[in-house]
């Protein structure tokens, strides 16, 4: 699907879907549990549906989907002690989280298992995961070279061995944390260079919730989890997705509009809420009402790095890398220089987001370039250097949504056509429809 986006003015309220990160963790823990779990406000995105399909291959069952008032609920019968390897491969679709979470869980079982996915997922690196499995005594190998899916492994893992790994990607670490509840003893991991640390905290909070004892050192370099624990069925409401909040937030600032995002998660369990602090530092008018659970953005203020040290907005992205696309776009509308540092982890997502954002934003007139482990954007108030064009989404949901927001700030008569724009549904179903209700004016061309 191609989407045409152009200058627009927004107004009103929007509700962002539930968190993908929370939903996938909830589904996997529900599959591991004895009894029935009730997952409220799940994100019905492609990645979460892939997870729902996967857990039903290993012994869990979706009993029903229902509504309690306006809130959707997924009712899951856990596999518990009857968790088993699937017949045939696990197809994760486009979900790296599912792949990195579920593989360690299934590695606690005896026997061979094969993981695969779509064209995009089969370019994702899995060397760090395969090495971790090998350190724990499992046999693991990629079916193709370089080390990408499809890959296969044979368990069970031996947690008496200590895992030493760089830990730059958090997902496989979270996977082993969840897997440890099924093992006898204490699983210990040493991370030499942890990056996506808020997601490790999120996993620990989930383990706390289901009764699994774990500890994380203050520098996130040492993690331990004690098993075995028989997880019981649970009831949990999924909070709204801060990764998704980023898009109506920057859209309002770019289009000089006023937008309120409802049902905001102020629990602190999602690192992407840091985007508010970053944008407020350059003059963005953002008000958070924790009692009402709302975030209101008012565009129209001068956004400038003038008051910052060295007149530069410097953002270390390592703890909230999924915000990279939104921040690259937003930086084009901030007067002055923005330097986003520690971007290596952003190259290992759905695509190399650094290469992709530099390429596609340059097509639209942005002054953006890579500089080692950083991205440097020289922006102008109102994005006056930008123009229309046709761009690729790389079938990456965050690239598609971020560039759709950029188009709202173009001059009248200019527009951007985004190829493969339907990928937004990976994390934000009905994104274009919801934004159009605010006045975005996105048009489908195919």
URJOTA-V514114 format. One record per backbone hydrogen bond with DSSP energy under -0.5 kcal/mol. NH is the residue of the N-H (numbers start at 1). CO is the residue of the C=O. Records with the same first field share a line. If there is no record, write none. Layout:
NH = CO + CO
This chain:
3 = 418
4 = 443
5 = 3 + 416
7 = 414
8 = 408
9 = 439
11 = 438
12 = 258
14 = 260
16 = 14 + 262
19 = 239
23 = 19
24 = 20
25 = 21
26 = 22
27 = 23
28 = 24
29 = 25
30 = 26
31 = 27
32 = 28
33 = 29
34 = 231
35 = 33
37 = 76
38 = 234
39 = 37 + 74
40 = 38 + 236
41 = 72
42 = 39
44 = 42
45 = 43
46 = 425
47 = 426
49 = 45
50 = 46
51 = 47
52 = 48
53 = 49
54 = 50
55 = 51
56 = 52
57 = 54
58 = 55
60 = 55
61 = 77
63 = 61 + 75
64 = 75
66 = 73
68 = 71
69 = 67
71 = 68
72 = 70
73 = 66
74 = 39
75 = 64 + 73
76 = 37 + 74
77 = 61
78 = 35 + 76
79 = 31
80 = 31 + 33
82 = 79
83 = 80
84 = 58
88 = 86
90 = 114
91 = 89
92 = 90 + 116
95 = 92
96 = 94
99 = 95
100 = 96
101 = 97
102 = 98
103 = 99
104 = 100
105 = 101
106 = 102
107 = 103
108 = 105
109 = 106
111 = 155
113 = 153
115 = 151
116 = 90
118 = 93
122 = 118
123 = 120
124 = 121
126 = 147
127 = 147
130 = 126
131 = 127
132 = 128
133 = 129
134 = 130
135 = 131
136 = 132
137 = 134
138 = 133
139 = 154
140 = 138
141 = 152
143 = 150
144 = 148 + 150
148 = 144 + 146
149 = 121 + 124
150 = 115
151 = 115
152 = 141
153 = 113
154 = 139
155 = 111
156 = 107
157 = 107
158 = 136
159 = 157
161 = 158
163 = 188
165 = 190
170 = 168
174 = 170
175 = 171
176 = 172
177 = 173
178 = 174
179 = 175
180 = 176
181 = 178
182 = 179
183 = 180
185 = 183 + 227
187 = 185 + 225
189 = 223
190 = 163
191 = 189 + 221
192 = 165 + 190
193 = 166
195 = 167
196 = 168
197 = 195
199 = 196
200 = 196 + 197
201 = 197
202 = 198
203 = 199
204 = 200
205 = 201
206 = 202
207 = 203
208 = 204
209 = 205
210 = 206
211 = 208
212 = 207
213 = 211
215 = 224
217 = 222
220 = 217
223 = 189
224 = 215
225 = 187
226 = 213
227 = 185
228 = 181
229 = 181
231 = 229
233 = 34
236 = 38
238 = 40
241 = 17
242 = 240
244 = 241
245 = 241
246 = 242
247 = 244
248 = 244
249 = 245
250 = 246
251 = 247
252 = 248
253 = 249
254 = 250
255 = 251
256 = 253
257 = 252
258 = 10
259 = 257 + 297
260 = 12
261 = 295
262 = 14 + 260
264 = 293
266 = 264
271 = 269
273 = 270
274 = 271
275 = 272
276 = 273
277 = 273
278 = 274
279 = 275
280 = 276
281 = 277
282 = 279
283 = 280
284 = 279
285 = 298
286 = 284
287 = 296
289 = 294
290 = 288
293 = 289
294 = 289
295 = 261
296 = 287
297 = 259
298 = 285
299 = 257 + 297
304 = 282 + 302
305 = 335
308 = 305
311 = 308
312 = 309
313 = 337
314 = 312
315 = 313 + 339
317 = 315 + 341
320 = 317
323 = 320
324 = 321
327 = 323
328 = 324
329 = 325
330 = 326
331 = 327
332 = 328 + 329
333 = 330
334 = 331
335 = 303 + 333
336 = 379
337 = 311
338 = 377
339 = 313
340 = 338 + 375
341 = 315 + 339
342 = 373
343 = 373
346 = 343
347 = 344
348 = 345
349 = 346 + 351
353 = 346 + 351
356 = 352
357 = 353
358 = 354
359 = 355
360 = 356
361 = 357
362 = 358
363 = 359
364 = 360 + 361
365 = 362
366 = 361
367 = 378
368 = 366
369 = 376
371 = 374
374 = 371
375 = 340
376 = 369
377 = 338 + 375
378 = 367
379 = 336 + 377
380 = 332
382 = 333
383 = 380
384 = 381
386 = 383
387 = 364
389 = 415
391 = 417
393 = 419
396 = 393
397 = 395
400 = 396
401 = 397
402 = 398
403 = 399
404 = 400
405 = 401
406 = 402
407 = 403
408 = 404 + 405
409 = 406
410 = 407
414 = 411
416 = 5
417 = 389
418 = 3 + 416
419 = 391 + 417
421 = 1 + 418
423 = 420
424 = 421
425 = 422
426 = 423
427 = 424
428 = 424
431 = 428
434 = 430
435 = 431
436 = 432
437 = 433
438 = 434 + 435
439 = 435 + 436
440 = 435
443 = 4
445 = 2
446 = 2
